Amino acid sequence: MKIDFNKSNDGLVPVIIQNYLNNQVLMLGYMNQEAFDKTQEIGKVTFYSRSKNRLWTKGEESGNFLEVKSIAVDCDNDTILIKAKPFGPTCHTGSTTCFKEENNHGFMYELEQTISDRIDSDDPESYTNKLYKRGINKVAQKVGEEAVEIVIEAKDNNDELFLGEAADLMYHYLILLKAKGFKLEDVENVLKSRENGPRRPE
């Protein structure tokens, strides 16, 4: 990996930090060669602090470390992109990012919001709303039907049909979550809690 630390007079290059799970931009910092080497050595993002005039491992005081998952360099070899796993909020203000973007979960969360909007607005023409109004039993039954269909398609070799059924299952699953009063984030939190803890028996 070739990085041109000599392009600027101070020997620093900008470093963009992204959340490795959802690509949310967390912060911007600077590294010199020494900071980059230490980052690779310890697996935690380490900057050169211009205010402290020394190396600074993010989280060394707060515990909100940034665990390195991948490192890339731009086409001019003078900017670094690091995808990292954040431990706690990244910004010193307590925010998720230094850019005041608390949530950036991507398309699935946008779809979840669209489903919620169609139901909350009681759109009479919406299939989603019509199914929701039939009650929890009908919604759960529909999820069960879609689950059976994806199992059937999984046994065949038609990728297009399989992906279509996977999309149908996911869509109806989101309706079921709405009907139960939960969100994708609730399920995500359960999965996160299992990452380093006890799991259910296989």
Buried (B, 14 or more C-beta within 10 A) or exposed (E): EEBEBEEEEEBBBBBBBBBBBEEBBBBEBBBBBBBBEBBEEEBBBBBBBEEEEEBBBBBEEEEBBBBBBEBEBEEEBBBBBBBBEBBEBBBEEEBBBBBEEEEBBEEEBEBBEEBBEBBEEEEEEBEBBBBBBEEEEBBBEBBEEBBEBBEEBEEEEEEEBBEBBBEBBBBBBBBBBBBEEEBBEEEEEEEEEEEEEEEEEE
